[in-house]
Amino acid sequence: MTLYRQLLIWILVVFFAIITSVFAIQFNTTRDFLREQQSTEIDNTVRTVNLALTPYLQVHDTVSAKSMFNASFDGNRYSKVHLSILDYSDEVVLSYPTQVTDVPSWFQSVIIIDPIIRTSALTNGLIPLANLTVTSSSIYAYQQLWQASLQLIFGFILTFLLGLLLLAFILSKVLKPLKAVQYRARQMSDNQFGPTLTIPNTRELSDVVIALNHMSAQLKVHFDQQAQEADNLRIRAYQDAVSGLANRSYLMAQINSWLTLPSTGGIALLKVDLITDAYAQDGDEAGDHLVQTLSFRMKELINDDYTLARINQSEFMLLAPHITAVELKTMGRSLLLMTSELQNDPLYIAPVQARVGLVMRNHGDTMTTLLAQADNALMQARQQLQEPLALFDVKEQSQASKKVTIGKQQWKALVDEAIANKLFKFNFQKAIDHHQNTLHQEAFVYIQKDSQHYYAAQFLGAIEQLDTSTHMDMHIIDELFNMLKNDTSIDNIAVNITNKSVNDTGFIRWLANKMQSNPQLKERIIFELPEICFIKHSNNVGLLCDIIHQNNFAFGIDNFGHNFSSIGYLNKFRPAYVKLDFAYTHQLENQVKADVLASITRTANNLLITTIATRVEVTSQQEKLAALMVRGFQGYVVDKINSEKNI
């Protein structure tokens, strides 16, 4: 029970006790007054009748005496009157009804008002003339007491209700600073830090608020420093200090990861002789300035799937999955154009002091063959005086490969057909915690047409470029919602949302209506958002995250750390989990990389955000990750554990 309710209840109890006491005192006072009034009236009546009858009885005028006697008494105040005349042995008896009307019988049985009896002797000097006995009636007293009780009850009820409203209002005002302290304490327990609280006028609360503001500020500084420490370690391990791009180590990890997947795409190797000359002739500062300027421009070309790295003083490499040869060639020309803009050549007649080697990935390529082909393409580009660009693509040399190549429009048509005919199927891969409990199962979609399977990695890049991925996301989410509603035994499902959908206000409205219509699924489905959205489109993704939180659903972040942005945004958006980029979870024998991962996971864990490592292949790798505070695992080792459980 809240302090507000406790105070209100106890104050009302005391208030009620006081009102009850006042009611009891007032009630007893009224009852005693009515009894005293009744006694006084009967005494006055007896004296009056005594004086009125004595003259008649002295002259033995009994007729006049009886007439006077009958006229002297009112039936509302007396129940019985008895006059006994001694000389004539005569008597007069008056009886009146004793039934009380307009008063509940229970009230009469609880409250007893006894009648008053008065006896008086009528005399002539010392000679007795008659005896008079008067018995009062309680009818009037009951009626007056009942009416007084009703007035007291109604008055006290009205006073109690007004007091209740007034107390509730006063307590809400007095305890408002305390509620602010309570809300801030809850925020701090979740490692959330809002603006400084206003210092209240209440002396006791002001000390508490001052202390709480100080602790909140200190904790915020601590978490900011921790996030900055993680960023600094990550920069030293994976980022080139001058350009802000990925370094060679990070690039090699991304290429290794790319080569293990059934993906397409290519790489672009850019050699900038202008930068080499600048370092040699003008010094490090001039060379660094050219590197930074070119890097800033090149970042405009990449999206969440791409990796752009500086691999030595004047060489840059772009890894572009899901890209076609034509698109890669266009990308290479853009790189050359950006380089030419760095040259001091207002007439644009000097040759470009750079060259680009392009390589399309082929089945069976390894890291060694791919880099060797890039070097060969770069040497060929040197011979191209008109345009220093060369593309190495094995598929162009194979007519058979050309026949099976599927273009963007064909992929779009296939996806549209899959949506219309419900050709999308799902594979699920579980993510477990360090106690082998299931966190969720991620849904991987593919299209099954006839005997062919087409996986998302094959067509996702094409349909995103054609802005049709939103319709696919709606269809997939709709299918998963129906699946969960029809089968309550299915574990929690994580579904990926594409970058285009996150930035589509129509999709956000549609998803909001979907969540509002299915509140029973709030703990069974999780939306997985790409990290690039939190960096490049923070306003749109912030709107989507707010709507997800408002409907009590959850979301996670995919490819966390891929874009080398500060991880401080975690405290703002509060995802349920983050899936670490593969570059952070391999080669953990390297102490620097292990320290980077430990720093990232420590920051996330302190914010109560689960860190999940993907592509965990062996148990030893899982154990190393667990030692570095990674709390979730997904990959072959998880599938193996599930298989052993089923056996």
Secondary structure, 3 states (H helix, E strand, C coil): CCHHHHHHHHHHHHHHHHHHHHHHHHHHHHHHHHHHHHHHHHHHHHHHHHHHHHHHHHCCCHHHHHHHHHHCCCCCCEEEEEEEECCCCEEEEEECCCCCCCCCHHHHHHCCCCCCEEEEEEEECCEEEEEEEEEECCHHHHHHHHHHHHHHHHHHHHHHHHHHHHHHHHHHHHCHHHHHHHHHHHHHHCCCCCCCCCCCCCHHHHHHHHHHHHHHHHHHHHHHHHHHHHHHHHHHHHECCCCCCECHHHHHHHHHHHHCCCCCEEEEEEEEHHHHHHHHHHCHHHHHHHHHHHHHHHHHHCCCCCEEEECCCCEEEEEEECCCHHHHHHHHHHHHHHHHCCCCCCCCCCCCCEEEEEEECCCCCCHHHHHHHHHHHHHHHHHCCCCCEEEECHHHHCHHHHHHCCCHHHHHHHHHHHHHHCCEEEEEEEEEECCCCEEEEEEEEEEEECCEEEEHHHHHHHHHHCCCHHHHHHHHHHHHHHHHHHCCCCCCEEEECCHHHHCCHHHHHHHHHHHHHCHHHCCCEEEEEEHHHHHHCHHHHHHHHHHHHHCCCEEEEEEECCCCCCCCHHHHHCCCEEEECHHHCCCCCCHHHHHHHHHHHHHHHHCCCEEEECCCCCHHHHHHHHHCCCCEEECHHHHHHHHHHHC
